[in-house]
Amino acid sequence: MLRRPLFVVGAALVGAALSASSAAHADDARVEKERAERLFLRGKELMDAGKTDAACVTFEESLRHDRAGGTLLNVAECYAALQRYASAEASLREARALAEAAQRVDAVEFVDRRLADIAPRVAHLRLLFPARPREGAAFTLDGEPLATPSGDPLVISVDPGRHAIAATAPQSEGYHVDLEVEGDGALVSLVVPDLPSRASQTFSSPAVRPAPAAQRIVGWSVASVGAAALAVGAALGVSAIVLWDDVSERCPAPVCDDGEAIAQGERAGVLADGATLALGIGAASATLGLVLALTAPSQGGHGATVALVPAPNGLALQGRFQ
C-alpha cells in the first residue's frame, strides 16, 4: 500500500485548518453585517417616526458592527437633526473617505455638498497654548488627548454644550477649565496659561544657626570688647586704690574732719564700684567671646549655644553643645 509523505499530510492538515478558520471568519463577518443591517433598518424606522435620539443610538450601534458608508451618512443626518453639527461633520468625513477609496465619485460629490451645507453651523473651540509648553505637558479635551501644540492656535470642531479642557505636566500644578459652547457656528477662544510649578512642601526646620565664619567673627569681637572692659576695670581699680592710699595718709584715724579727704574717699568708692562692674562685664564678655570663637562648628559640624543668664551674684555663662 502506498503512503503519502508525512509533509504532504501535514500540509493538508494545515490547509484544512486555515480553510476552516477562514470560513469561521467569513461567518463572523457575515453575522456582524447582518446585525448591522438590522440595526440600520431599525434606525431608519425610528428616524421616520421622529424618534431622533433613539435613532442616533441605533445607528451608532450599527456602526459598531460594520462601518458602512450608508450608515455613516444616515447617522450624520441624525446628528444634524439634533444640532450636533461637529459630530455630523466627522461622520460625513469618514463616509467621504470610504467613498473615495471605493472610487464612488457620485458619493464623494454628495458628501461634499452636505459638508458645505453644515459648515456654517459647526461650532469651534480655538485654543492657544504656551509658545514653549513645559516638558512632558499633555492637553486633553473632554478627556481625549489633543495634538501637541505647535505654537499656532488649535481650532477644533465641537458640538454645543459644556466642554472640559485640561493640562498636566510633571512637577506642575494642573490646569482645568469648563467652557460652555452655545449657538450654531459659535467660536469660543481660550488662552491656556503656562502651568505653574507645584508649591514646594513646607517642612519644619531647626532653629537657624549662625554660619561658622560669622560665629567666629562675633566671638572674637565680643572677646575684644570683654578685654577692653577688663582693661577699663583694672584702670579704675588702680585709680581707686591710689585715692584710698592718699585718704588713709590724710586721715589715719577712724574719724576724719578733712573735707578734701572725705570727698576724695567718695570718689575712690565710685571708682571702685565702676571697676567692679567693668571687671564683671569684661570677664563675662571675654569668656563668652572665647567660647563662641573656639566652639564655632566646622562646615556641617556641630557647635555650641551659649548665653549670659542672671545669677544670684550677677551674670553667669550658660550653654550647651550640639
VENJO-V774223 format. One record per residue. N is the residue number from 1. RES is the residue in one small letter. PHI is phi in radians with two decimals (NA if undefined). Layout:
N&RES&PHI, N&RES&PHI
This chain:
1&m&NA, 2&l&-1.41, 3&r&-2.05, 4&r&-1.29, 5&p&-1.01, 6&l&-1.07, 7&f&-1.19, 8&v&-1.18, 9&v&-1.12, 10&g&-1.08, 11&a&-1.07, 12&a&-1.14, 13&l&-1.12, 14&v&-1.09, 15&g&-1.07, 16&a&-1.12, 17&a&-1.14, 18&l&-1.12, 19&s&-1.12, 20&a&-1.13, 21&s&-1.12, 22&s&-1.09, 23&a&-1.13, 24&a&-1.14, 25&h&-1.10, 26&a&-1.11, 27&d&-1.09, 28&d&-1.08, 29&a&-1.11, 30&r&-1.15, 31&v&-1.12, 32&e&-1.10, 33&k&-1.14, 34&e&-1.13, 35&r&-1.11, 36&a&-1.08, 37&e&-1.14, 38&r&-1.10, 39&l&-1.16, 40&f&-1.07, 41&l&-1.12, 42&r&-1.13, 43&g&-1.09, 44&k&-1.10, 45&e&-1.08, 46&l&-1.15, 47&m&-1.11, 48&d&-1.11, 49&a&-1.49, 50&g&1.41, 51&k&-1.64, 52&t&-1.15, 53&d&-1.02, 54&a&-1.14, 55&a&-1.12, 56&c&-1.07, 57&v&-1.09, 58&t&-1.18, 59&f&-1.08, 60&e&-1.08, 61&e&-1.17, 62&s&-1.10, 63&l&-1.13, 64&r&-1.15, 65&h&-1.60, 66&d&-2.78, 67&r&-1.43, 68&a&-1.44, 69&g&-1.10, 70&g&-1.10, 71&t&-1.16, 72&l&-1.08, 73&l&-1.13, 74&n&-1.26, 75&v&-1.20, 76&a&-1.13, 77&e&-1.13, 78&c&-1.12, 79&y&-1.09, 80&a&-1.09, 81&a&-1.13, 82&l&-1.60, 83&q&1.10, 84&r&-1.67, 85&y&-1.23, 86&a&-1.17, 87&s&-1.17, 88&a&-1.08, 89&e&-1.05, 90&a&-1.12, 91&s&-1.17, 92&l&-1.13, 93&r&-1.14, 94&e&-1.16, 95&a&-1.10, 96&r&-1.13, 97&a&-1.10, 98&l&-1.16, 99&a&-1.14, 100&e&-1.16, 101&a&-1.14, 102&a&-1.52, 103&q&1.02, 104&r&-1.64, 105&v&-1.09, 106&d&-1.10, 107&a&-1.18, 108&v&-1.06, 109&e&-1.13, 110&f&-1.11, 111&v&-1.12, 112&d&-1.06, 113&r&-1.16, 114&r&-1.20, 115&l&-1.10, 116&a&-1.15, 117&d&-1.15, 118&i&-1.61, 119&a&-0.90, 120&p&-1.16, 121&r&-1.68, 122&v&-1.32, 123&a&-1.47, 124&h&-2.39, 125&l&-1.84, 126&r&-1.99, 127&l&-1.90, 128&l&-2.00, 129&f&-1.74, 130&p&-0.99, 131&a&-1.06, 132&r&-2.24, 133&p&-1.07, 134&r&-1.03, 135&e&-1.06, 136&g&1.44, 137&a&-1.17, 138&a&-2.30, 139&f&-2.19, 140&t&-2.34, 141&l&-2.18, 142&d&0.93, 143&g&1.47, 144&e&-1.67, 145&p&-1.13, 146&l&-1.77, 147&a&-1.10, 148&t&-1.05, 149&p&-1.02, 150&s&-1.87, 151&g&1.85, 152&d&-1.53, 153&p&-1.02, 154&l&-1.82, 155&v&-1.84, 156&i&-2.21, 157&s&-1.30, 158&v&-2.41, 159&d&-1.37, 160&p&-1.06, 161&g&2.25, 162&r&-1.57, 163&h&-2.29, 164&a&-1.89, 165&i&-1.94, 166&a&-2.37, 167&a&-2.43, 168&t&-2.40, 169&a&-2.80, 170&p&-1.03, 171&q&1.03, 172&s&-2.36, 173&e&-1.24, 174&g&-1.28, 175&y&-2.24, 176&h&-2.58, 177&v&-2.60, 178&d&-1.85, 179&l&-2.10, 180&e&-1.76, 181&v&-1.96, 182&e&-2.34, 183&g&1.70, 184&d&-1.11, 185&g&1.22, 186&a&-1.12, 187&l&-2.27, 188&v&-1.99, 189&s&-1.83, 190&l&-2.53, 191&v&-1.70, 192&v&-1.40, 193&p&-1.29, 194&d&-1.16, 195&l&-1.29, 196&p&-1.28, 197&s&-1.19, 198&r&-1.16, 199&a&-1.07, 200&s&-1.14, 201&q&-1.17, 202&t&-1.69, 203&f&-2.00, 204&s&-1.23, 205&s&-2.06, 206&p&-1.17, 207&a&-1.00, 208&v&-1.21, 209&r&-1.92, 210&p&-1.15, 211&a&-1.10, 212&p&-0.91, 213&a&-1.12, 214&a&-1.12, 215&q&-1.12, 216&r&-1.14, 217&i&-1.08, 218&v&-1.10, 219&g&-1.05, 220&w&-1.20, 221&s&-1.16, 222&v&-1.12, 223&a&-1.11, 224&s&-1.14, 225&v&-1.08, 226&g&-1.08, 227&a&-1.13, 228&a&-1.11, 229&a&-1.12, 230&l&-1.10, 231&a&-1.12, 232&v&-1.12, 233&g&-1.08, 234&a&-1.11, 235&a&-1.12, 236&l&-1.13, 237&g&-1.14, 238&v&-1.11, 239&s&-1.07, 240&a&-1.13, 241&i&-1.14, 242&v&-1.08, 243&l&-1.10, 244&w&-1.11, 245&d&-1.08, 246&d&-1.15, 247&v&-1.13, 248&s&-1.11, 249&e&-1.21, 250&r&-1.33, 251&c&-2.23, 252&p&-1.24, 253&a&-1.44, 254&p&-1.06, 255&v&-1.79, 256&c&-2.23, 257&d&-1.92, 258&d&-1.50, 259&g&-1.09, 260&e&-1.13, 261&a&-1.16, 262&i&-1.12, 263&a&-1.09, 264&q&-1.16, 265&g&-1.16, 266&e&-1.15, 267&r&-1.10, 268&a&-1.08, 269&g&-1.14, 270&v&-1.09, 271&l&-1.09, 272&a&-1.16, 273&d&-1.13, 274&g&-1.11, 275&a&-1.10, 276&t&-1.08, 277&l&-1.15, 278&a&-1.12, 279&l&-1.15, 280&g&-1.15, 281&i&-1.14, 282&g&-1.08, 283&a&-1.11, 284&a&-1.15, 285&s&-1.13, 286&a&-1.08, 287&t&-1.14, 288&l&-1.05, 289&g&-1.08, 290&l&-1.13, 291&v&-1.10, 292&l&-1.07, 293&a&-1.20, 294&l&-1.46, 295&t&-1.85, 296&a&-1.05, 297&p&-1.23, 298&s&-1.27, 299&q&-1.01, 300&g&1.45, 301&g&-1.61, 302&h&-1.79, 303&g&-2.48, 304&a&-2.34, 305&t&-1.92, 306&v&-2.28, 307&a&-2.81, 308&l&-1.55, 309&v&-2.23, 310&p&-1.09, 311&a&-2.39, 312&p&-0.94, 313&n&-1.84, 314&g&2.37, 315&l&-1.96, 316&a&-2.30, 317&l&-1.65, 318&q&-2.23, 319&g&-2.93, 320&r&-2.61, 321&f&-1.57, 322&q&-2.12
